[in-house]
Amino acid sequence: MAIKANDLRRGMAVNYKGGIWVCTENTKVAKGKGQSYQSIALKNAQTGQCISERFRTTADFEQAMVDRKRLPYSYTTNQNHVLMDPETYDEIIISLELIGDQAVYLTDGIELDVAFVDGQPLTAELPNTVELKVVDTPPQIKGATATNQLKDAECEGGAKVRVPPFVENDTMIKVDTRTGEYLGRA
């Protein structure tokens, strides 16, 4: 199935240059004069090579056939994250690089959207929001009534989030995994 360059989204796999490539970033660049183009960053699924190229917004890509599964997170070792297939109870091992810096949002049982090509994990995406427990934050200062005053908080897994003054230790909060921002109490 053909897909236009401007419709290509992060995590989508395409056939390009004789291999399977995953879109890691797609930005539209509109010039004041001249034709707009897409600046697309791609990562080779087999070799891990990353490239960034320009394409016409109407350029066609052949979408690669990938299997997608929602798999719950189990635990992390020194080299890998381990997920469990709820249908077969098999352990699925994915590399640390597949999740990268977002690993601080992993909690037991969180479901990741994993894309597979030929049985090998290609991408792993976290949900947009997660619920985390605050493990360390300074106490609220009495009389500090300034609006939009935020303080630092460390959550389980090591995520650092700026939270309102009323949030205390052991509070469950919602965090946006895309931006790392506090969304509210859970």
N, C-alpha and C positions, 0 to 999 in steps of 0.2 A: 504494500500500500504506500503510495507516494504522500509525502507531507511537505508543505512549504516551509522555507527557512524561518519565516516570521511566526509560524505555528509551533515550532520546535520548543519544547519546554525542558527544564532541568530534570534529569533522570531518564529522559527518553533515549532509546537506543536506535541507531541508524546504521545502514550499510554504507560505508564510505572508504574509498581507497583500498578496496579488497579486504576490509576487516569490519568488525563491529565496534562502533564508537558510541560513547555515552555523552550526551550534552551536559556540561557542568555549568555553563553560563550562556545566556543569549541576550544580547543588548541591541536595541534598535538605535542606529545613529542616523539622525536626520540633519542634513546639511542645509544651510540657508539657500544655497544655490546648488543645483546638481541633484543627483539621485540618492535616495536613502539606501542604506545597506544594513545588514545584520552582522554584528561582530559576535562570532560563536566560538566558545571554548569547548573542545572535545577531548575525551580521554579514551584511549584504546583499551578495550575490554581484555584483550589477551596480553598485551605488553605493558600496559600502564602508562604509555607515552601520552603526553598532553600537548595539544596544539591549539592555537587560536588563529582563526582565519576570518576573512570577510567574505560575505555572500550577498548576492542580490536578494531582496526580500521575497522575490518570487521563485528563487532557486528551489528545485525539487530534491528531496532526499527519499531514499527507500527505507521505510521503517523496518527495523529488525524485529523478528519474532522473539519475544521474551515471555517467560512465565512469571507471573507475579503471585506472591503469597504473603499473607499477613502472619508473621511468626512472633511468638512471645520471647522476650529476652530472658535468659537464664542467669548467666554469669560471665565474667571476664577473666582470662588468664593473662600471662605476660605478653603473649603474642597475638591473641585472638579474642573475639567476642563469641559466645556460644548461645545459639537460639535453639528452640525446640519446635519440631513439626508436630502440631497438635493431632494430626491424623495418624501418623506412623510412629510418633514418639521418638523419632531419630533426632540426634543432635546435629544442627547445621552450624558449621564453623565459618565465620567470616573474619577477614583481616581487620586490624585496628584502623587502617587507613580508610576503609569503606565508610566509617562513621566520622572519623577525625575528631575535631574539637567538640563536636556535639555529644561525645561520650559522657560528659558530665551530667547529661539529662537522663541517662539510662537508670531505670529503677526496675526492680524485680517484677516481671510480668508485663511490662510495657510492650505493646505490639508494634513491630517494625514492618514496613512495607518493603519486601525484598524482591528484586528482579533477578531472574536466573536465565542464563543462556547456556544451553547444553549441560544443564545440571550444575553449573558453577555460578555462585553469587556474583552479580554484576554491580548492583547498587543496593543500598539500604537507607531508607528514609524514616526518620522519626515522625510521630504525629506533630501537628502544628503547636499543640499545647500539652504540657505535662503538669502533674501535681507533684510538688516536692515538699519535703519537710525541712523547715529552717532549723539548723543545728547550732549556729553561732551568729548572734547579732547583739550590738550594744543595747542597753536598756533605754527606754524612752526618757527624754529629758523633760522634766516638769516645767511648764510655762513656755515651752517652745511651740508657739502656735503659728509660726510662719507657714504659709501654704506652699505646697510643692516641695517640702523639705524631705529629702530621702536620706536613708542611711544604708550602709553596706550590710549584707547578710550572706552567710555561707550556708548552702543547702546540702542535703545528702548527695553524695556523688561528687562534690567539689564545686558545684555551680556557684558562681558569685553573682548576686542579683541586688539591684538597688530597690529598697522597699520603703513604704511609708513608716513613720515613727511608731504607729500602734502595733506593728508586727513584732512578735516576741519569739523567743526560742520555742521549739516544738509546734509551731503554727504550720499548717498545711497551706501552701500558696500555689496559684496557677502561674506558670511561666511560659512565654512564647519561645519555642525552640529556635525560631528563625532569627529573632532579634535579641533574645536573652532578657526581655523586659518583663517586669512584674505585671500581671493582669488582674489580680484580685485574690481574695481568700478562696480556698477550695471548700 
